[in-house]
Amino acid sequence: MKRLTKKEEVIMNHFWDQGPLFVRELRELYPEPKPHFSTLSTQVRTLEEEGFIDHKSYGPTYQYFASVSRDEYKERTLIGLIDKYFDNSYLSAVSALVKEEKITVEQLKELIELVEKGESK
């Protein structure tokens, strides 16, 4: 799955947080200066072409909605990153986190205990 740009991620967060929206409603969620309607409409159609959102027709206008959940996107992005940067090795990814002190050995032990118990965090 393609990774979202920062602008695309902002749009998707609006859909994930608000649910279905018309482009004019989406535009109202932005602070001033608001993006141009046509620019936002183009970005939404691009996200639709890429499979992130879909639409329902209401006469000549469309109401758009997320077709990929936030959790699904996060999971696919993580898998893609591990595949691309860690040669599909989850052990290498976790090892890098420990080396960079992003996760402690104690947290790693806690995670192992959760997995052994069949729980998830």
C-alpha angles and dihedrals in degrees: 000000000000117000116243121244116235091261092048090049090054089053093047091048089056091053092044092049100038105028123219115010141177113229091250089055091047090051091054090059091066123089120238127314087049119203117258113269093236093050092050091045090053092050091050092050090049090053088050092052089051091052099248096114139020134194145226118214122235103181108291094349133072133219111208129209137179113268092185119056121229091245092049090051093049092049094047091046092051092049090049092050092049091048094047102039104025100038089249090299113138089185090058090049093052091043090054090052091052093046091050089048092240089128127028126226087245091056089048091052089049090052091050090051091051092049092048090052090049094245129130129210 
